[in-house]
């Protein structure tokens, strides 16, 4: 992967580098970063981290939105009335989810 990855759920919080669940973020044949997903206050919060620059490929963001939709369906969040906006390519923060409207 050319960068160290470790599942940090059992790592003390003060020693975590990427987060509790920090799942590898794959694109093509590369591991380009990590994603932390959690449900708080009836919404899915997804924090993304990247090894290099954020991808600018619109196909990446479209596929990520589809995958997030599948995660929301798996977690049955649609029945909770969870809404989110598309991720888009702009913004300084790497937090992908927004508050439900």
Buried (B, 14 or more C-beta within 10 A) or exposed (E): EEEEBEEBEEBEEEEBEBBBEBBEBEBEEEBBBBBBBEBEEEBBBBBBBEBEEBBEEEEBBEEBBEBBBEBBEEBEBEEBEBBBEEBEEEEEEEEBBBEBE
